[in-house]
């Protein structure tokens, strides 16, 4: 999850997800429970509403509230921008007839215990679709608790009975993050993306009885510090210790509750050593290193007119207080480039489409005639390492820690309070 600059997550590696074929019925909204606007898609050339798993849908124009029509159960209408005015959209029915241009639409399900279907996926709440020069924006308006039920499974996965405290912890962290960040994407007309720019949200299809149990047991609970809802970051595995927020995100200010926390459980073990990415190894030979850096370096620093020179060294020039790479130095025949810690994972990529697992690594560099021929990174953990370590939470649950203990350990000085 990289919702923190992304989030960070609010990037976040995903742990295995299990879906429930019969989603639990959502409880009625609690008094004061906020509604969230989740950006399901931005810039689409077209979208669909309704389909095989949909009940009857009622469609109205978003701007005026005027009724547009009713989509029968199982039917599917296509939405597309109006060719004459991209700020408006039209709907095409199965018989190919089209509506007049509309200033956005709002869609609700009027069939009991059925859901709104958008682009083939079921959602609780309502769907709104607007059009702009970049294409269509599809937004799910949904109550917080129903949103969390669609976030917890893809973020923490299906867990064993002795790991349920970690699921409860995830529910509280995800709710805290969502409420704290309401309005973050106001310029786009929603509160959160449905992917790792915020939290992975997949709607009704991924809801499980386990997730709904965690949602109900923690309903309305958030983490606070000095009375304020906190920035609740989380990641897959810290490797040995979490990181301070200023270590991971270059522009972030320090927070007393987002400081390094050891994951040591004694006897040479760590709570997150059950993670498949607890320890990892990546290698680059000379051609691969040169190809990767040729693509990634221009994104953080301008290169000289003659392109990438011969690489003569790659070193860790500074470490952070939690022991991670704070600066990476790449030395060339003439001069060097220093990569700040928050950019290291995107610059020193193992593959073009994959970032480095973490900044907790040590380098071994091989040279021939003064030129780098191989670089090996031996690393620990996965993700930005700020806040709650998900695999650490699972490990702590296995030894009997409850979700309150897990959360106040990873976010020192915080309290769990019921917001509504």
Secondary structure, DSSP 8 states (H G I E B T S, - for coil): -B-----SB-----------SS--------TT--EEEEEEEEEESEEEEE-TTB--EEEEETTT--EEEEE-TT-EEEEEE-SS-TTSEEEE-TTS-B---BS-EEEEE-STT-BEEETTEEESSEEEEEEETTEEEEEEEEEHHHHHHHHHHHHH----GGGHHHHHHHHHHHHHHHHHTTTTBGGGTBSEESSTTS----GGGG--HHHHHHHHHTTTEEEEETTEE----EESB-TTB-B-HHHH-TT----TTSS--B-EEETTEETTTTSTTSEEEEEEEHHHHHHHHHHHGGGTS---TT----EEEEEEEEE-TTSSEEEEEEEESS-EEEEEHHHHHHHS-SBTTB--S-S-EEEEEEEETTEEEEEEEEEE-BS--BSEEHHHHHHHHHTT--HHHHHHHHTTT-EEEE--
